Amino acid sequence: MLLKWSLPFSPHKKNSVALTIHNIPAEHTLWFASTLKHIKEKYGFISPYEFQNGETSEKSSGSVLLTFDDGFATNKQVAEKIL
């Protein structure tokens, strides 16, 4: 599994979700880049602080908190190039 969506932790975060990336194999670099581009254009990213406090991005369609599960080296290798 490459990613999973997590539901908001409380009801006041109606337009926010946490996107947890489990592992990004090197062959999925383009997929990861295009996914982040789509999220940035359509939804917008927020910080852990903003997520916890119920804040949202400026986009009315929603907000995404990007997180990484586990410490896979590929997460760092791929994400570091793109982020």
Jmol script that loads the backbone (N, CA, C; Angstrom):
load data "model"
ATOM      1  N   MET A   1       0.833  -1.168   0.000  1.00  0.00           N
ATOM      2  CA  MET A   1       0.000   0.000   0.000  1.00  0.00           C
ATOM      3  C   MET A   1       0.886   1.243   0.000  1.00  0.00           C
ATOM      4  N   LEU A   2       0.660   2.128  -0.935  1.00  0.00           N
ATOM      5  CA  LEU A   2       1.458   3.339  -1.022  1.00  0.00           C
ATOM      6  C   LEU A   2       0.949   4.449  -0.118  1.00  0.00           C
ATOM      7  N   LEU A   3      -0.377   4.558  -0.001  1.00  0.00           N
ATOM      8  CA  LEU A   3      -0.916   5.630   0.820  1.00  0.00           C
ATOM      9  C   LEU A   3      -2.258   5.246   1.388  1.00  0.00           C
ATOM     10  N   LYS A   4      -2.684   5.999   2.369  1.00  0.00           N
ATOM     11  CA  LYS A   4      -4.023   5.824   2.916  1.00  0.00           C
ATOM     12  C   LYS A   4      -4.515   7.175   3.401  1.00  0.00           C
ATOM     13  N   TRP A   5      -5.810   7.376   3.318  1.00  0.00           N
ATOM     14  CA  TRP A   5      -6.413   8.605   3.820  1.00  0.00           C
ATOM     15  C   TRP A   5      -6.853   8.357   5.247  1.00  0.00           C
ATOM     16  N   SER A   6      -6.608   9.304   6.113  1.00  0.00           N
ATOM     17  CA  SER A   6      -7.061   9.206   7.497  1.00  0.00           C
ATOM     18  C   SER A   6      -8.162  10.229   7.715  1.00  0.00           C
ATOM     19  N   LEU A   7      -9.156   9.841   8.471  1.00  0.00           N
ATOM     20  CA  LEU A   7     -10.231  10.762   8.779  1.00  0.00           C
ATOM     21  C   LEU A   7      -9.748  11.809   9.769  1.00  0.00           C
ATOM     22  N   PRO A   8     -10.351  12.991   9.746  1.00  0.00           N
ATOM     23  CA  PRO A   8      -9.981  14.022  10.722  1.00  0.00           C
ATOM     24  C   PRO A   8     -10.177  13.511  12.150  1.00  0.00           C
ATOM     25  N   PHE A   9      -9.423  14.064  13.075  1.00  0.00           N
ATOM     26  CA  PHE A   9      -9.487  13.612  14.453  1.00  0.00           C
ATOM     27  C   PHE A   9     -10.654  14.198  15.224  1.00  0.00           C
ATOM     28  N   SER A  10     -11.266  15.255  14.724  1.00  0.00           N
ATOM     29  CA  SER A  10     -12.429  15.819  15.411  1.00  0.00           C
ATOM     30  C   SER A  10     -13.371  16.443  14.385  1.00  0.00           C
ATOM     31  N   PRO A  11     -14.639  16.587  14.737  1.00  0.00           N
ATOM     32  CA  PRO A  11     -15.647  17.047  13.786  1.00  0.00           C
ATOM     33  C   PRO A  11     -15.421  18.444  13.219  1.00  0.00           C
ATOM     34  N   HIS A  12     -14.677  19.315  13.911  1.00  0.00           N
ATOM     35  CA  HIS A  12     -14.526  20.678  13.401  1.00  0.00           C
ATOM     36  C   HIS A  12     -13.551  20.759  12.229  1.00  0.00           C
ATOM     37  N   LYS A  13     -12.951  19.650  11.849  1.00  0.00           N
ATOM     38  CA  LYS A  13     -12.018  19.625  10.725  1.00  0.00           C
ATOM     39  C   LYS A  13     -12.695  19.016   9.501  1.00  0.00           C
ATOM     40  N   LYS A  14     -13.841  19.504   9.150  1.00  0.00           N
ATOM     41  CA  LYS A  14     -14.648  18.892   8.108  1.00  0.00           C
ATOM     42  C   LYS A  14     -13.954  18.807   6.753  1.00  0.00           C
ATOM     43  N   ASN A  15     -13.144  19.764   6.418  1.00  0.00           N
ATOM     44  CA  ASN A  15     -12.508  19.775   5.102  1.00  0.00           C
ATOM     45  C   ASN A  15     -11.032  19.420   5.153  1.00  0.00           C
ATOM     46  N   SER A  16     -10.600  18.751   6.203  1.00  0.00           N
ATOM     47  CA  SER A  16      -9.196  18.383   6.338  1.00  0.00           C
ATOM     48  C   SER A  16      -9.041  16.879   6.479  1.00  0.00           C
ATOM     49  N   VAL A  17      -8.022  16.353   5.817  1.00  0.00           N
ATOM     50  CA  VAL A  17      -7.672  14.945   5.957  1.00  0.00           C
ATOM     51  C   VAL A  17      -6.166  14.830   6.115  1.00  0.00           C
ATOM     52  N   ALA A  18      -5.747  13.742   6.725  1.00  0.00           N
ATOM     53  CA  ALA A  18      -4.330  13.423   6.812  1.00  0.00           C
ATOM     54  C   ALA A  18      -4.036  12.351   5.771  1.00  0.00           C
ATOM     55  N   LEU A  19      -3.082  12.605   4.926  1.00  0.00           N
ATOM     56  CA  LEU A  19      -2.658  11.645   3.914  1.00  0.00           C
ATOM     57  C   LEU A  19      -1.357  11.026   4.398  1.00  0.00           C
ATOM     58  N   THR A  20      -1.387   9.729   4.670  1.00  0.00           N
ATOM     59  CA  THR A  20      -0.206   9.033   5.166  1.00  0.00           C
ATOM     60  C   THR A  20       0.431   8.241   4.036  1.00  0.00           C
ATOM     61  N   ILE A  21       1.660   8.570   3.739  1.00  0.00           N
ATOM     62  CA  ILE A  21       2.430   7.844   2.729  1.00  0.00           C
ATOM     63  C   ILE A  21       3.188   6.742   3.458  1.00  0.00           C
ATOM     64  N   HIS A  22       2.982   5.516   3.011  1.00  0.00           N
ATOM     65  CA  HIS A  22       3.627   4.378   3.664  1.00  0.00           C
ATOM     66  C   HIS A  22       5.005   4.114   3.070  1.00  0.00           C
ATOM     67  N   ASN A  23       5.097   4.085   1.772  1.00  0.00           N
ATOM     68  CA  ASN A  23       6.352   3.779   1.101  1.00  0.00           C
ATOM     69  C   ASN A  23       6.269   4.337  -0.315  1.00  0.00           C
ATOM     70  N   ILE A  24       7.340   4.970  -0.768  1.00  0.00           N
ATOM     71  CA  ILE A  24       7.386   5.477  -2.133  1.00  0.00           C
ATOM     72  C   ILE A  24       8.538   4.780  -2.857  1.00  0.00           C
ATOM     73  N   PRO A  25       8.276   3.686  -3.540  1.00  0.00           N
ATOM     74  CA  PRO A  25       9.340   3.056  -4.310  1.00  0.00           C
ATOM     75  C   PRO A  25       9.838   4.018  -5.396  1.00  0.00           C
ATOM     76  N   ALA A  26      11.095   3.918  -5.747  1.00  0.00           N
ATOM     77  CA  ALA A  26      11.692   4.823  -6.728  1.00  0.00           C
ATOM     78  C   ALA A  26      10.920   4.838  -8.046  1.00  0.00           C
ATOM     79  N   GLU A  27      10.339   3.707  -8.424  1.00  0.00           N
ATOM     80  CA  GLU A  27       9.597   3.660  -9.690  1.00  0.00           C
ATOM     81  C   GLU A  27       8.274   4.424  -9.629  1.00  0.00           C
ATOM     82  N   HIS A  28       7.888   4.912  -8.454  1.00  0.00           N
ATOM     83  CA  HIS A  28       6.659   5.692  -8.308  1.00  0.00           C
ATOM     84  C   HIS A  28       6.941   7.182  -8.099  1.00  0.00           C
ATOM     85  N   THR A  29       8.130   7.625  -8.427  1.00  0.00           N
ATOM     86  CA  THR A  29       8.502   9.024  -8.239  1.00  0.00           C
ATOM     87  C   THR A  29       7.580   9.962  -9.010  1.00  0.00           C
ATOM     88  N   LEU A  30       7.319   9.670 -10.267  1.00  0.00           N
ATOM     89  CA  LEU A  30       6.448  10.534 -11.075  1.00  0.00           C
ATOM     90  C   LEU A  30       5.022  10.549 -10.526  1.00  0.00           C
ATOM     91  N   TRP A  31       4.548   9.384 -10.085  1.00  0.00           N
ATOM     92  CA  TRP A  31       3.215   9.318  -9.486  1.00  0.00           C
ATOM     93  C   TRP A  31       3.150  10.209  -8.247  1.00  0.00           C
ATOM     94  N   PHE A  32       4.158  10.121  -7.396  1.00  0.00           N
ATOM     95  CA  PHE A  32       4.192  10.913  -6.175  1.00  0.00           C
ATOM     96  C   PHE A  32       4.208  12.406  -6.507  1.00  0.00           C
ATOM     97  N   ALA A  33       5.034  12.790  -7.451  1.00  0.00           N
ATOM     98  CA  ALA A  33       5.115  14.202  -7.844  1.00  0.00           C
ATOM     99  C   ALA A  33       3.790  14.709  -8.397  1.00  0.00           C
ATOM    100  N   SER A  34       3.162  13.927  -9.250  1.00  0.00           N
ATOM    101  CA  SER A  34       1.892  14.372  -9.825  1.00  0.00           C
ATOM    102  C   SER A  34       0.775  14.395  -8.783  1.00  0.00           C
ATOM    103  N   THR A  35       0.809  13.476  -7.833  1.00  0.00           N
ATOM    104  CA  THR A  35      -0.184  13.467  -6.760  1.00  0.00           C
ATOM    105  C   THR A  35      -0.055  14.721  -5.898  1.00  0.00           C
ATOM    106  N   LEU A  36       1.169  15.072  -5.536  1.00  0.00           N
ATOM    107  CA  LEU A  36       1.378  16.272  -4.730  1.00  0.00           C
ATOM    108  C   LEU A  36       0.974  17.537  -5.491  1.00  0.00           C
ATOM    109  N   LYS A  37       1.273  17.578  -6.773  1.00  0.00           N
ATOM    110  CA  LYS A  37       0.888  18.728  -7.593  1.00  0.00           C
ATOM    111  C   LYS A  37      -0.635  18.871  -7.616  1.00  0.00           C
ATOM    112  N   HIS A  38      -1.328  17.759  -7.802  1.00  0.00           N
ATOM    113  CA  HIS A  38      -2.790  17.778  -7.826  1.00  0.00           C
ATOM    114  C   HIS A  38      -3.354  18.259  -6.483  1.00  0.00           C
ATOM    115  N   ILE A  39      -2.823  17.743  -5.400  1.00  0.00           N
ATOM    116  CA  ILE A  39      -3.296  18.145  -4.074  1.00  0.00           C
ATOM    117  C   ILE A  39      -3.056  19.638  -3.854  1.00  0.00           C
ATOM    118  N   LYS A  40      -1.878  20.107  -4.227  1.00  0.00           N
ATOM    119  CA  LYS A  40      -1.547  21.524  -4.029  1.00  0.00           C
ATOM    120  C   LYS A  40      -2.490  22.425  -4.825  1.00  0.00           C
ATOM    121  N   GLU A  41      -2.775  22.022  -6.066  1.00  0.00           N
ATOM    122  CA  GLU A  41      -3.631  22.845  -6.925  1.00  0.00           C
ATOM    123  C   GLU A  41      -5.094  22.805  -6.503  1.00  0.00           C
ATOM    124  N   LYS A  42      -5.575  21.641  -6.126  1.00  0.00           N
ATOM    125  CA  LYS A  42      -7.009  21.488  -5.843  1.00  0.00           C
ATOM    126  C   LYS A  42      -7.368  21.705  -4.373  1.00  0.00           C
ATOM    127  N   TYR A  43      -6.509  21.286  -3.460  1.00  0.00           N
ATOM    128  CA  TYR A  43      -6.857  21.327  -2.036  1.00  0.00           C
ATOM    129  C   TYR A  43      -5.968  22.262  -1.229  1.00  0.00           C
ATOM    130  N   GLY A  44      -4.716  22.043  -1.218  1.00  0.00           N
ATOM    131  CA  GLY A  44      -3.793  22.815  -0.398  1.00  0.00           C
ATOM    132  C   GLY A  44      -3.297  22.002   0.783  1.00  0.00           C
ATOM    133  N   PHE A  45      -2.067  22.267   1.182  1.00  0.00           N
ATOM    134  CA  PHE A  45      -1.455  21.562   2.298  1.00  0.00           C
ATOM    135  C   PHE A  45      -1.527  22.415   3.558  1.00  0.00           C
ATOM    136  N   ILE A  46      -1.585  21.734   4.690  1.00  0.00           N
ATOM    137  CA  ILE A  46      -1.547  22.415   5.980  1.00  0.00           C
ATOM    138  C   ILE A  46      -0.510  21.721   6.860  1.00  0.00           C
ATOM    139  N   SER A  47      -0.084  22.424   7.883  1.00  0.00           N
ATOM    140  CA  SER A  47       0.901  21.889   8.826  1.00  0.00           C
ATOM    141  C   SER A  47       0.204  21.068   9.900  1.00  0.00           C
ATOM    142  N   PRO A  48       0.977  20.272  10.655  1.00  0.00           N
ATOM    143  CA  PRO A  48       0.380  19.547  11.782  1.00  0.00           C
ATOM    144  C   PRO A  48      -0.296  20.500  12.783  1.00  0.00           C
ATOM    145  N   TYR A  49       0.313  21.646  13.003  1.00  0.00           N
ATOM    146  CA  TYR A  49      -0.267  22.630  13.921  1.00  0.00           C
ATOM    147  C   TYR A  49      -1.630  23.105  13.407  1.00  0.00           C
ATOM    148  N   GLU A  50      -1.700  23.441  12.124  1.00  0.00           N
ATOM    149  CA  GLU A  50      -2.964  23.905  11.536  1.00  0.00           C
ATOM    150  C   GLU A  50      -4.027  22.798  11.592  1.00  0.00           C
ATOM    151  N   PHE A  51      -3.610  21.570  11.316  1.00  0.00           N
ATOM    152  CA  PHE A  51      -4.541  20.442  11.356  1.00  0.00           C
ATOM    153  C   PHE A  51      -5.104  20.258  12.760  1.00  0.00           C
ATOM    154  N   GLN A  52      -4.231  20.292  13.749  1.00  0.00           N
ATOM    155  CA  GLN A  52      -4.639  20.097  15.139  1.00  0.00           C
ATOM    156  C   GLN A  52      -5.596  21.194  15.600  1.00  0.00           C
ATOM    157  N   ASN A  53      -5.392  22.408  15.099  1.00  0.00           N
ATOM    158  CA  ASN A  53      -6.216  23.536  15.524  1.00  0.00           C
ATOM    159  C   ASN A  53      -7.426  23.773  14.632  1.00  0.00           C
ATOM    160  N   GLY A  54      -7.678  22.868  13.711  1.00  0.00           N
ATOM    161  CA  GLY A  54      -8.863  22.976  12.870  1.00  0.00           C
ATOM    162  C   GLY A  54      -8.777  24.002  11.775  1.00  0.00           C
ATOM    163  N   GLU A  55      -7.575  24.488  11.486  1.00  0.00           N
ATOM    164  CA  GLU A  55      -7.404  25.462  10.414  1.00  0.00           C
ATOM    165  C   GLU A  55      -7.422  24.743   9.072  1.00  0.00           C
ATOM    166  N   THR A  56      -7.731  25.472   8.032  1.00  0.00           N
ATOM    167  CA  THR A  56      -7.757  24.890   6.694  1.00  0.00           C
ATOM    168  C   THR A  56      -6.925  25.736   5.747  1.00  0.00           C
ATOM    169  N   SER A  57      -6.675  25.196   4.567  1.00  0.00           N
ATOM    170  CA  SER A  57      -5.955  25.964   3.557  1.00  0.00           C
ATOM    171  C   SER A  57      -6.893  27.028   3.004  1.00  0.00           C
ATOM    172  N   GLU A  58      -6.372  27.872   2.158  1.00  0.00           N
ATOM    173  CA  GLU A  58      -7.181  28.936   1.556  1.00  0.00           C
ATOM    174  C   GLU A  58      -8.171  28.388   0.538  1.00  0.00           C
ATOM    175  N   LYS A  59      -8.007  27.155   0.126  1.00  0.00           N
ATOM    176  CA  LYS A  59      -8.880  26.557  -0.879  1.00  0.00           C
ATOM    177  C   LYS A  59     -10.108  25.964  -0.200  1.00  0.00           C
ATOM    178  N   SER A  60     -11.264  26.268  -0.716  1.00  0.00           N
ATOM    179  CA  SER A  60     -12.509  25.820  -0.093  1.00  0.00           C
ATOM    180  C   SER A  60     -12.769  24.329  -0.276  1.00  0.00           C
ATOM    181  N   SER A  61     -12.053  23.700  -1.205  1.00  0.00           N
ATOM    182  CA  SER A  61     -12.287  22.274  -1.458  1.00  0.00           C
ATOM    183  C   SER A  61     -11.679  21.368  -0.400  1.00  0.00           C
ATOM    184  N   GLY A  62     -10.831  21.895   0.460  1.00  0.00           N
ATOM    185  CA  GLY A  62     -10.283  21.087   1.535  1.00  0.00           C
ATOM    186  C   GLY A  62      -8.804  21.283   1.751  1.00  0.00           C
ATOM    187  N   SER A  63      -8.293  20.602   2.766  1.00  0.00           N
ATOM    188  CA  SER A  63      -6.893  20.713   3.154  1.00  0.00           C
ATOM    189  C   SER A  63      -6.326  19.327   3.416  1.00  0.00           C
ATOM    190  N   VAL A  64      -5.030  19.194   3.158  1.00  0.00           N
ATOM    191  CA  VAL A  64      -4.364  17.900   3.335  1.00  0.00           C
ATOM    192  C   VAL A  64      -3.122  18.080   4.196  1.00  0.00           C
ATOM    193  N   LEU A  65      -3.037  17.246   5.217  1.00  0.00           N
ATOM    194  CA  LEU A  65      -1.826  17.135   6.022  1.00  0.00           C
ATOM    195  C   LEU A  65      -1.067  15.927   5.499  1.00  0.00           C
ATOM    196  N   LEU A  66       0.130  16.131   4.992  1.00  0.00           N
ATOM    197  CA  LEU A  66       0.944  15.048   4.442  1.00  0.00           C
ATOM    198  C   LEU A  66       1.834  14.487   5.535  1.00  0.00           C
ATOM    199  N   THR A  67       1.745  13.173   5.756  1.00  0.00           N
ATOM    200  CA  THR A  67       2.587  12.509   6.745  1.00  0.00           C
ATOM    201  C   THR A  67       3.232  11.281   6.122  1.00  0.00           C
ATOM    202  N   PHE A  68       4.294  10.817   6.748  1.00  0.00           N
ATOM    203  CA  PHE A  68       4.991   9.627   6.277  1.00  0.00           C
ATOM    204  C   PHE A  68       5.003   8.588   7.382  1.00  0.00           C
ATOM    205  N   ASP A  69       4.586   7.383   7.039  1.00  0.00           N
ATOM    206  CA  ASP A  69       4.543   6.269   7.965  1.00  0.00           C
ATOM    207  C   ASP A  69       5.850   5.491   7.821  1.00  0.00           C
ATOM    208  N   ASP A  70       6.412   5.095   8.913  1.00  0.00           N
ATOM    209  CA  ASP A  70       7.644   4.306   8.923  1.00  0.00           C
ATOM    210  C   ASP A  70       8.835   5.135   8.446  1.00  0.00           C
ATOM    211  N   GLY A  71       9.974   4.571   8.532  1.00  0.00           N
ATOM    212  CA  GLY A  71      11.191   5.273   8.158  1.00  0.00           C
ATOM    213  C   GLY A  71      11.874   4.671   6.955  1.00  0.00           C
ATOM    214  N   PHE A  72      11.093   4.311   5.948  1.00  0.00           N
ATOM    215  CA  PHE A  72      11.690   3.729   4.747  1.00  0.00           C
ATOM    216  C   PHE A  72      12.660   4.708   4.097  1.00  0.00           C
ATOM    217  N   ALA A  73      13.814   4.221   3.711  1.00  0.00           N
ATOM    218  CA  ALA A  73      14.807   5.065   3.035  1.00  0.00           C
ATOM    219  C   ALA A  73      14.236   5.636   1.748  1.00  0.00           C
ATOM    220  N   THR A  74      13.391   4.870   1.067  1.00  0.00           N
ATOM    221  CA  THR A  74      12.823   5.360  -0.193  1.00  0.00           C
ATOM    222  C   THR A  74      11.932   6.578   0.033  1.00  0.00           C
ATOM    223  N   ASN A  75      11.274   6.660   1.174  1.00  0.00           N
ATOM    224  CA  ASN A  75      10.479   7.856   1.457  1.00  0.00           C
ATOM    225  C   ASN A  75      11.362   9.091   1.411  1.00  0.00           C
ATOM    226  N   LYS A  76      12.488   9.032   2.068  1.00  0.00           N
ATOM    227  CA  LYS A  76      13.407  10.168   2.097  1.00  0.00           C
ATOM    228  C   LYS A  76      14.010  10.410   0.724  1.00  0.00           C
ATOM    229  N   GLN A  77      14.443   9.363   0.068  1.00  0.00           N
ATOM    230  CA  GLN A  77      15.106   9.510  -1.228  1.00  0.00           C
ATOM    231  C   GLN A  77      14.189  10.123  -2.282  1.00  0.00           C
ATOM    232  N   VAL A  78      12.957   9.671  -2.343  1.00  0.00           N
ATOM    233  CA  VAL A  78      12.019  10.161  -3.352  1.00  0.00           C
ATOM    234  C   VAL A  78      11.425  11.497  -2.929  1.00  0.00           C
ATOM    235  N   ALA A  79      10.925  11.572  -1.712  1.00  0.00           N
ATOM    236  CA  ALA A  79      10.245  12.793  -1.260  1.00  0.00           C
ATOM    237  C   ALA A  79      11.183  13.991  -1.194  1.00  0.00           C
ATOM    238  N   GLU A  80      12.414  13.748  -0.801  1.00  0.00           N
ATOM    239  CA  GLU A  80      13.373  14.841  -0.681  1.00  0.00           C
ATOM    240  C   GLU A  80      13.601  15.545  -2.013  1.00  0.00           C
ATOM    241  N   LYS A  81      13.565  14.797  -3.097  1.00  0.00           N
ATOM    242  CA  LYS A  81      13.745  15.382  -4.433  1.00  0.00           C
ATOM    243  C   LYS A  81      12.569  16.268  -4.818  1.00  0.00           C
ATOM    244  N   ILE A  82      11.390  15.904  -4.354  1.00  0.00           N
ATOM    245  CA  ILE A  82      10.161  16.558  -4.798  1.00  0.00           C
ATOM    246  C   ILE A  82       9.724  17.661  -3.853  1.00  0.00           C
ATOM    247  N   LEU A  83       9.874  17.418  -2.566  1.00  0.00           N
ATOM    248  CA  LEU A  83       9.444  18.419  -1.589  1.00  0.00           C
ATOM    249  C   LEU A  83      10.472  19.515  -1.457  1.00  0.00           C
TER     250      LEU A  83
END
end "model"
wireframe off; spacefill off
backbone 0.3
color backbone group
